Amino acid sequence: MGEMLRLDNITKSFPGVLANDHISLDVQEGEILALLGENGAGKTTLMNCLYGQLKPDAGQIYWRGRPVEISDSRTAVALGIGMVHQHFMLVPVLTVVENVSLGLASTRGLLLDLEHIETRLNALSQEFGLEVDPRATVWHLPVGAQQRVEILKALYREIQLLILDEPTAVLTPKEVNDLFAVLRRLSARGMSVILITHKLEEVMAISDRVTVLRDGRVVGTVKTGGTTPHELARLMVGREVVFDVHKPPLKPGKTVLEVQNLKAVGERGTLALNNISFSLCEGEILGIAGVDGNGQRELEEALCGLRRIREGQIFLHGQEVSHCKPDQLHQLGLAHIPSDRLDRAVAAKMTVEENMIASHISKPPYSKRGILNLKAIRQFAQRSIREFNIQTPSPRAAVTTLSGGNQQRVVLASALGHQPRVLIAAQPTRGLDVGLTQQVYERLVQERSRGAAILLISTELQEIFRLSDRIAVMYRGELMGIAPVEKTNVDQIGMMMAGVRLEQWRDSLP
Amino acid sequence: MKTKFKLLTRPWLEGLQKAGLSSWKRLAPPFIAIAAALIVCGVLMLFMNFNPLLAYQALFESAIGNKSAIGTTIIKSLPLLITGLAVTIAYRTEIFNIGVEGQILVGGIFAIWVGTKVSGLPSFIHIPLCMIAGMAGGMAYALLPAWLKAKRGINEVIVTLLLNYVAALLLSWAVRGPLREPGQLYAKTAEIAETARLPILVPEMRLHPGIFIALILITLGYFFLWHTVPGFNIRFVGANQRAAEAAGINVPKTMMTSFLISGSLAGLAGTLHIIGTEYRMLESFLSGFGYDAIAAALVGQLHPLGVLLGGFFFGALRSGSNGMQISLGIPSTLIYVIQALIILFVLASYHIRFGWRWWKREKQRDVFKQEIQSRN
């Protein structure tokens, strides 16, 4: 077994951040190397340097012992390096074969030779267990299948090293197992894999070696067999992780949010929410688990008045609000932490204070008879900046100049600043580091103690388990069941995430 | 009285504050662009065997050389100022109202109708009535594209651009048909009644109070955008429509509001030109001023106070170009070349700013490198 790839002192800086600081690592033939690190540790930056999408400031890449300059992804692919990005690079309206053919020279000159590609694709999918219909249109495929298409695309180009960026974020537990089986087959054929992840279980399950990054530096490379998850966590975070949220016992008040047989249509015109029913009490956190893309976003939007409801009803404090506008819902004490920060949560060009106050701007003391009270707005902003510890030069700085974590704090300040009675928190810690995540957890528990009813929509199972009083699981727009957190476990929730109903699961028990 | 005074002075104080040292980078590009355009055009004149220095001297003199020149510049700037403000307010919602050209004309037609067909009113009623009619006309003409944009998401640029042609034809028809002055060989409307005309304040400059209305409107425009709830909503929708929706802002309503305000301002610009200066409409009424106003707003970086700079500058170019032609025989169309160059350079200046940022980043990178070296 020889060395396939070596990175020597790769350094890459962005304004204000040293993303990669003299990173050195190597990958052997047939090896699965896990690149472990928290969000913002520099994993993706490093791989983008390797894949030719970023140019390192300093350092050298060696491919099979030979120094190489990778100026773009074409060069990378030509060398034999393939990458599956976290966000897939597929054209949704084209078929699988067409997607694979993009950018390839045809053997028939100007004419497409899709049949030829299809034959080889079928062979490849059989060889590696990557089951995909080559003629299917990509957007019809579930996320797991789209990922297989990405891998096939790389394999078709005869790569020898496959980089996977957070490949399991969108998969069910079973799909994760399937993926790992594929990776093992690749490694058995002498191909190498770099797996970017921040999940310890995965590292332990699949990798041969682990390189741990923290704050842009390599803090250790260890053989997986000779380490423990505990040691890895310590390396990754730099201190002992205490992920314990102190949660006072549940004291549910009266029901504030009730959803009955909710149906709504998604972007593709198909039913994205089907017969959703649940209720939520004061002082309770209801977690909605599920693999990304199973209707969570539509549910969030429907509850916040941002998506039209086709059937069913929503009651807030006993009052029907099924077709209310967002501002009416805000009036009734509903607050919203949107799942996608730059899409719905902040207007990046506007200032910190303007973003914090946007949903309350038309109410006193922030405005009277249509005229803004800049003083009151400034005071609120300064108070929130202190309370949420937001790092910003001034309340008048544009949000776009803040780091992602601080932007998320602005979102929290705007949602929690006026003591909401119902909070829809969708992916509240997405993209935050461990320290910040902990802060958000504590804050949400505080709100719960205050008596707020919280709907926590999250794809992070750990988060769901730590915070929720009850857990519901969404699968293809339906709720698979709702269980109190003390009466369920990861296995049960995992099965529900894969589409098994709670009742069925109970029936199947001996 | 005191609060009113504060209301009028605050935007300027705030604006000047913002224009302090910290934002000279924001203020510089238009000036650089204007200078660059004048230089390039000067070279062009050399090739045409004109002395650019003499040409610019003539341009300068006939734009602001004497009282009458200043008067002409102000009169030509006035529609640009108000229409530039119209463009700016719409643009803050990310709506590119190319339709100001047509809204000026329709507003003017409404104003002429009230000015010529209504009589027997005292001035203090007739003048405001004309202005209201003009604003209503501009607003009505913005209604269709505004509705299509807000409710149906149809691109406003295409709709308003096409409506501009319709407006020009509407004017042709009006001056030949219903509003034509009887017994005249040349197609034009009758003059508006004496009672509908703004008083002339300084006869040798033909100065009327419209300029003060423009200054007040620009001040109010600033106040509106940065100190009122609808103005806040307009800027928020412009910055991120989906976030605005989630924050509970009524996006279609906000779009309608800004588009209709924009249209009514354009209509008012046409009206003031009629009741203050021309008193009638010809087929060529304020032709091209809408497009110039877009340029003025762009040079003014789509900020109400910047519009003031841009509007006066383009007004001065328009009035100066005549002088250049008369004293040196330089075709006044060359002014269009200068204008086009300025717009190109303003757009390019955004890249100059990017370039500046890039340079700073490189410098920062050097600092990092030194840090790293010192660490090793």
Contacts between the chains, C-beta under 8 A, distances in Angstrom:
chain1	res1	chain2	res2	distance
A	11	B	372	6.7
A	13	B	364	7.7
A	13	B	365	5.7
A	13	B	368	4.6
A	15	B	360	7.8
A	15	B	361	5.1
A	15	B	364	5.4
A	16	B	364	7.5
A	18	B	368	5.9
A	18	B	372	7.6
A	21	B	372	7.1
A	22	B	372	7.2
A	57	B	365	6.3
A	57	B	368	7.7
A	57	B	369	7.1
A	58	B	369	7.4
A	304	B	246	6.8
A	306	B	245	6.2
A	306	B	246	6.2
A	325	B	248	7.1
A	325	B	250	7.2
A	326	B	245	6.7
A	326	B	246	6.3
A	326	B	247	7.2
A	326	B	248	4.1
A	327	B	248	3.3
A	327	B	249	7.4
A	327	B	250	7.2
A	329	B	248	7.6
A	330	B	248	4.9
A	336	B	246	6.3
A	338	B	243	7.8
A	338	B	246	5.6
A	343	B	242	5.7
A	343	B	243	7.5
A	344	B	242	5.0
A	344	B	243	5.3
A	344	B	245	7.6
A	344	B	246	4.4
A	345	B	243	6.1
A	345	B	246	7.1
A	346	B	240	7.1
A	346	B	243	5.9
A	347	B	236	5.5
A	347	B	239	3.5
A	347	B	240	3.7
A	347	B	243	4.9
A	347	B	244	6.9
A	348	B	239	7.2
A	348	B	240	6.9
A	349	B	239	4.4
A	349	B	240	7.6
A	350	B	235	6.8
A	350	B	236	6.2
A	350	B	239	4.8
A	350	B	240	7.8
A	354	B	232	7.1
A	354	B	235	7.8
A	354	B	236	7.1
A	358	B	232	7.8
A	358	B	236	5.7
A	358	B	243	7.6
A	358	B	244	7.3
A	358	B	247	3.9
A	358	B	248	7.9
A	358	B	249	7.0
A	359	B	246	8.0
A	359	B	247	4.2
A	359	B	248	5.1
A	361	B	229	5.7
A	361	B	232	5.5
A	361	B	233	7.5
A	362	B	229	5.2
A	367	B	228	7.8
A	367	B	229	5.0
A	370	B	228	5.2
A	370	B	229	4.9
A	370	B	230	6.7
A	371	B	227	6.2
A	371	B	228	5.7
A	371	B	229	7.7
A	372	B	226	7.9
A	372	B	227	5.2
A	372	B	228	6.3
A	372	B	229	6.6
A	372	B	232	6.4
A	374	B	227	7.2
A	414	B	247	7.9
